[in-house]
Amino acid sequence: MMLIPAHHFRDIERKPEYLQPEKCVPPPHPSPVGTMWFIRDGCGIACAIVTWFLVLYAEFVVLFVMLIPSRDYVYSVINGIVFNLLAFLALASHCRAMLTDPGAVPKGNATKEFIESLQLKPGQVVYKCPKCCSIKPDRAHHCSVCKRCIRKMDHHCPWVNNCVGENNQKYFVLFTMYIALISLHALIMVGFHFLHCFEEDWTNLLQAFGLTRKETAEVRIFLHEKKQPLKVSSTECSSFSPPTTVILLILLCFEGLLFLIFTSVMFGTQVHSICTDETGIEQLKKEERRWAKKTKWMNMKAVFGHPFSLGWASPFATPDQGKADPYQYVV
């Protein structure tokens, strides 16, 4: 199978007969300003629900298995506040990434009137998407799931049930960052919980029987030889039974480790994509660079807004990306 260069399709789109504006009919009623963006995709909706379920499961285990039963109130309060804050920011970032228009091009705007309004000069060309009948801005790509052309489309992510594009890349980056942080935090707390309970159980045993550590070890060896378990109360470490507690913590460890690796990789690739000003699709297709090269700091400010502030880490702060250029359709 011979691969066809990406620019070959762009050359086809340059041909006047390819545009066929007379065949494009604009939508009868354009979407009103402020309409919520939501993709009705079954797989994406299911993945988004699973994402929320896993975060809420981690919240349940952290609170009701590890923090609330703990007698160290300072430890419980501090870790509870930090974990709940990170989880809230993660879910808020997920909602913003899912419900924000990623940069969809107006559907059906490849009409004769719109092309004439661009006032093209001799030698200038525009690109048309045959799937959604839109005049494609530079660096826009069509998404088969969203059924729209998306400006600076990086990829379609089913976990947020949306494309990652020009307008919501900041929220997707924050989502991956906060999920990675709560995963790491949960793993650390699970480790401390196991160590704390192990040490507390040994301390209780020594105090109960007045034995030294050496004598306790001898008792454990003797009971092991007699095949009799050493019974130690663990109610102070968890309000659940020991088997249930172990199962819940093991599942949390598996979830935390899996999502820590996955979201850390995604966060790294997104930051690299922003710094190089090259989307995932452009890297995959090895498209020729036709846009001006900027510094890494300028690229970061273009995505997160400027100037630098705490708003960069807030999913509630909308980045100031300026108004759309009316000539972005022209090459």
C-alpha positions as CSV (number, residue, x, y, z in Angstrom):
1,M,0.0,0.0,0.0
2,M,1.5,3.3,-1.1
3,L,1.2,6.2,1.3
4,I,-0.1,9.5,-0.1
5,P,1.5,12.6,1.3
6,A,-0.8,14.9,3.3
7,H,0.0,17.9,1.0
8,H,-1.5,15.9,-1.9
9,F,-4.9,16.2,-0.5
10,R,-4.4,19.9,0.2
11,D,-3.4,20.3,-3.5
12,I,-6.7,18.7,-4.5
13,E,-8.6,21.1,-2.3
14,R,-7.0,24.0,-4.1
15,K,-8.8,23.2,-7.3
16,P,-11.7,25.5,-8.1
17,E,-14.0,22.7,-9.0
18,Y,-13.4,21.0,-5.7
19,L,-15.0,23.9,-3.7
20,Q,-18.4,23.6,-5.5
21,P,-20.0,26.4,-3.3
22,E,-23.4,25.9,-5.0
23,K,-23.7,22.5,-3.3
24,C,-23.2,23.9,0.2
25,V,-26.2,25.0,2.1
26,P,-25.6,26.8,5.4
27,P,-27.5,25.7,8.5
28,P,-31.0,27.3,8.6
29,H,-30.6,28.4,12.3
30,P,-27.1,29.0,13.6
31,S,-26.5,28.0,17.1
32,P,-27.1,30.9,19.5
33,V,-24.2,32.4,21.5
34,G,-23.8,30.7,24.8
35,T,-25.1,27.3,23.7
36,M,-23.5,24.5,25.6
37,W,-21.2,22.3,23.6
38,F,-21.8,18.6,24.1
39,I,-20.9,15.6,21.8
40,R,-23.6,12.9,21.7
41,D,-21.3,9.9,21.4
42,G,-22.1,6.7,23.3
43,C,-18.5,5.6,23.8
44,G,-17.4,9.1,24.9
45,I,-20.3,9.5,27.3
46,A,-19.5,6.0,28.8
47,C,-15.8,6.9,29.2
48,A,-16.7,10.2,30.8
49,I,-19.0,8.4,33.3
50,V,-16.3,5.9,34.1
51,T,-13.8,8.7,34.7
52,W,-16.1,10.3,37.3
53,F,-16.8,7.0,38.9
54,L,-13.1,6.2,39.3
55,V,-12.4,9.6,40.9
56,L,-15.4,9.2,43.2
57,Y,-14.2,5.7,44.1
58,A,-10.8,7.1,45.0
59,E,-12.6,9.8,47.1
60,F,-14.6,7.1,49.0
61,V,-11.5,5.0,49.8
62,V,-9.4,7.9,50.8
63,L,-12.0,9.4,53.1
64,F,-13.8,6.4,54.6
65,V,-11.0,3.8,54.6
66,M,-7.9,5.8,55.4
67,L,-8.6,9.4,56.7
68,I,-11.8,9.3,58.8
69,P,-10.8,6.2,60.9
70,S,-7.4,7.7,61.6
71,R,-6.8,9.1,65.1
72,D,-4.3,11.6,63.8
73,Y,-6.7,14.5,63.1
74,V,-4.1,16.9,61.8
75,Y,-3.0,14.3,59.3
76,S,-6.6,13.5,58.3
77,V,-7.6,17.2,57.9
78,I,-4.6,18.3,55.9
79,N,-4.6,15.3,53.5
80,G,-8.4,15.5,53.2
81,I,-8.3,19.1,52.2
82,V,-5.5,18.6,49.7
83,F,-7.0,15.5,48.1
84,N,-10.5,17.0,47.9
85,L,-9.2,20.2,46.4
86,L,-7.2,18.3,43.7
87,A,-10.2,16.0,43.0
88,F,-12.5,19.0,42.7
89,L,-10.1,20.8,40.3
90,A,-9.7,17.6,38.3
91,L,-13.5,17.1,37.8
92,A,-13.9,20.8,37.1
93,S,-11.2,20.6,34.4
94,H,-12.9,17.5,33.0
95,C,-16.2,19.4,32.7
96,R,-14.6,22.4,31.0
97,A,-12.7,20.2,28.6
98,M,-15.9,18.3,27.8
99,L,-18.3,21.1,27.5
100,T,-16.2,23.8,25.8
101,D,-16.3,24.2,22.1
102,P,-12.8,23.1,21.1
103,G,-12.7,25.5,18.1
104,A,-15.3,24.1,15.7
105,V,-15.5,25.8,12.3
106,P,-19.0,27.0,11.3
107,K,-20.7,24.2,9.5
108,G,-21.8,24.7,5.9
109,N,-20.1,28.0,5.4
110,A,-18.5,27.0,2.1
111,T,-21.2,29.0,0.2
112,K,-20.7,31.3,-2.7
113,E,-21.6,34.3,-0.6
114,F,-19.1,33.5,2.1
115,I,-16.3,32.9,-0.4
116,E,-17.0,36.2,-2.1
117,S,-16.9,37.9,1.3
118,L,-13.3,36.8,1.7
119,Q,-12.3,39.1,-1.2
120,L,-9.7,36.7,-2.4
121,K,-6.8,38.1,-4.4
122,P,-5.2,36.4,-7.4
123,G,-3.1,33.5,-6.2
124,Q,-4.9,33.1,-2.9
125,V,-6.7,29.9,-2.2
126,V,-9.0,28.4,0.4
127,Y,-9.6,24.9,1.6
128,K,-13.0,23.1,1.8
129,C,-13.9,20.1,3.9
130,P,-16.1,17.8,1.8
131,K,-17.5,16.2,5.0
132,C,-19.0,19.2,6.8
133,C,-19.0,21.6,3.8
134,S,-16.9,24.2,5.6
135,I,-14.1,26.5,4.6
136,K,-11.2,25.1,6.6
137,P,-8.9,27.6,8.4
138,D,-5.2,26.8,8.3
139,R,-4.2,24.0,10.7
140,A,-7.9,22.8,11.0
141,H,-8.7,19.1,10.7
142,H,-12.0,17.2,10.5
143,C,-13.1,15.0,13.4
144,S,-15.3,12.1,12.4
145,V,-16.7,11.8,16.0
146,C,-17.6,15.5,16.4
147,K,-18.5,15.7,12.7
148,R,-16.9,19.1,12.5
149,C,-13.6,20.7,11.5
150,I,-11.7,21.7,14.6
151,R,-9.1,24.5,14.7
152,K,-5.7,23.3,15.8
153,M,-7.1,19.9,16.6
154,D,-4.7,17.7,18.6
155,H,-6.8,14.6,19.0
156,H,-10.2,13.3,20.0
157,C,-10.2,12.1,23.5
158,P,-13.0,9.7,24.5
159,W,-12.3,10.3,28.3
160,V,-13.4,13.9,28.0
161,N,-15.9,13.0,25.2
162,N,-14.6,15.9,23.0
163,C,-11.8,17.0,20.7
164,V,-8.8,18.7,22.2
165,G,-8.4,21.8,20.2
166,E,-7.6,25.5,20.2
167,N,-10.2,26.5,22.8
168,N,-10.1,23.7,25.4
169,Q,-6.5,22.5,25.3
170,K,-5.8,24.3,28.6
171,Y,-8.5,22.4,30.4
172,F,-7.4,19.1,29.0
173,V,-3.8,19.8,30.2
174,L,-5.1,20.8,33.7
175,F,-7.3,17.6,33.8
176,T,-4.3,15.3,33.1
177,M,-2.2,17.2,35.6
178,Y,-4.7,17.1,38.5
179,I,-5.5,13.4,37.8
180,A,-1.8,12.6,38.0
181,L,-1.5,14.6,41.2
182,I,-4.4,12.9,43.0
183,S,-3.2,9.5,41.8
184,L,0.2,10.2,43.3
185,H,-1.3,11.5,46.5
186,A,-3.5,8.5,46.9
187,L,-0.6,6.1,46.4
188,I,1.5,7.9,49.0
189,M,-1.4,7.8,51.5
190,V,-1.9,4.1,50.9
191,G,1.7,3.4,51.5
192,F,1.6,5.4,54.8
193,H,-1.6,3.7,55.8
194,F,-0.1,0.2,55.4
195,L,3.1,1.3,57.4
196,H,1.1,3.0,60.1
197,C,-1.3,0.1,60.6
198,F,1.5,-2.4,60.6
199,E,3.4,-0.4,63.2
200,E,0.3,0.2,65.3
201,D,-0.7,-3.5,65.4
202,W,2.8,-4.4,66.6
203,T,2.7,-1.7,69.2
204,N,-0.7,-2.8,70.5
205,L,0.5,-6.4,70.7
206,L,3.6,-5.5,72.7
207,Q,1.6,-3.4,75.1
208,A,-1.1,-6.0,75.5
209,F,1.3,-8.9,76.4
210,G,4.3,-6.9,77.7
211,L,6.6,-8.7,75.4
212,T,9.8,-7.5,73.8
213,R,10.2,-7.5,70.0
214,K,12.3,-10.6,70.2
215,E,9.8,-12.5,72.3
216,T,7.0,-11.3,69.9
217,A,8.8,-12.7,67.0
218,E,9.3,-16.1,68.8
219,V,5.5,-16.1,69.5
220,R,4.7,-15.5,65.8
221,I,7.1,-18.3,64.8
222,F,5.5,-20.7,67.3
223,L,2.0,-19.9,66.2
224,H,3.0,-20.2,62.6
225,E,4.3,-23.7,63.3
226,K,1.1,-24.6,65.1
227,K,-0.8,-23.1,62.1
228,Q,-2.7,-20.7,64.3
229,P,-3.0,-17.1,63.1
230,L,-1.9,-14.2,65.3
231,K,-5.0,-12.2,66.0
232,V,-4.4,-8.4,66.1
233,S,-7.3,-5.9,66.1
234,S,-7.3,-3.6,63.0
235,T,-10.4,-1.7,63.8
236,E,-8.4,1.4,64.6
237,C,-7.0,1.5,61.1
238,S,-10.2,1.0,59.2
239,S,-14.0,0.9,59.9
240,F,-14.2,-2.0,57.4
241,S,-13.2,-5.6,57.9
242,P,-9.6,-6.5,57.1
243,P,-10.3,-8.4,53.9
244,T,-12.6,-5.6,52.6
245,T,-10.0,-3.0,53.5
246,V,-7.2,-4.8,51.7
247,I,-9.3,-5.3,48.6
248,L,-10.3,-1.6,48.5
249,L,-6.7,-0.4,49.0
250,I,-5.4,-2.8,46.4
251,L,-7.9,-1.6,43.8
252,L,-7.1,2.0,44.7
253,C,-3.3,1.2,44.2
254,F,-4.0,-0.4,40.8
255,E,-6.2,2.5,39.7
256,G,-3.7,5.1,41.0
257,L,-0.7,3.6,39.4
258,L,-2.4,3.1,36.1
259,F,-3.8,6.6,35.9
260,L,-0.6,8.1,37.2
261,I,1.4,6.6,34.3
262,F,-1.3,7.4,31.7
263,T,-2.0,11.0,32.6
264,S,1.7,11.8,33.3
265,V,2.5,10.7,29.7
266,M,-0.5,12.6,28.3
267,F,0.5,15.7,30.3
268,G,4.1,15.5,29.0
269,T,3.0,15.1,25.4
270,Q,0.6,18.0,25.6
271,V,3.2,20.3,27.1
272,H,5.7,19.3,24.5
273,S,3.0,19.9,21.8
274,I,2.3,23.3,23.2
275,C,6.0,24.3,23.4
276,T,6.8,23.2,19.9
277,D,3.5,24.7,18.6
278,E,2.7,21.4,16.7
279,T,-0.4,19.4,17.3
280,G,-0.5,15.7,17.6
281,I,-2.1,15.3,14.2
282,E,0.5,17.6,12.6
283,Q,3.2,15.5,14.2
284,L,1.6,12.2,13.1
285,K,1.1,13.4,9.5
286,K,4.4,15.2,9.4
287,E,2.8,18.3,7.9
288,E,4.9,21.0,6.5
289,R,5.2,24.0,8.9
290,R,3.4,27.0,7.3
291,W,3.0,29.1,10.5
292,A,5.4,31.5,12.2
293,K,7.7,30.0,14.8
294,K,7.4,31.5,18.3
295,T,9.2,31.0,21.5
296,K,8.1,28.3,24.0
297,W,6.9,30.9,26.5
298,M,4.8,32.6,23.8
299,N,3.2,29.3,22.9
300,M,2.4,28.6,26.5
301,K,0.8,32.0,26.9
302,A,-1.2,31.5,23.8
303,V,-2.8,28.4,25.3
304,F,-3.1,29.3,29.0
305,G,-3.7,33.1,28.5
306,H,-1.5,36.0,29.5
307,P,-0.1,37.4,31.6
308,F,1.2,34.5,33.8
309,S,-0.9,34.2,37.0
310,L,-2.7,31.6,39.2
311,G,-5.4,31.6,36.5
312,W,-3.2,29.3,34.5
313,A,-3.9,26.5,37.1
314,S,-7.6,27.3,37.4
315,P,-10.2,25.6,35.2
316,F,-12.5,28.5,35.8
317,A,-10.3,31.1,34.2
318,T,-10.9,31.4,30.5
319,P,-7.7,32.1,28.6
320,D,-7.6,35.3,26.5
321,Q,-6.9,34.1,23.0
322,G,-8.0,37.1,21.1
323,K,-10.6,37.3,18.3
324,A,-10.6,35.1,15.3
325,D,-8.7,36.4,12.3
326,P,-11.1,36.8,9.4
327,Y,-8.3,36.0,7.0
328,Q,-7.3,32.7,8.7
329,Y,-9.1,30.8,5.9
330,V,-6.8,32.3,3.2
331,V,-3.5,30.9,2.2
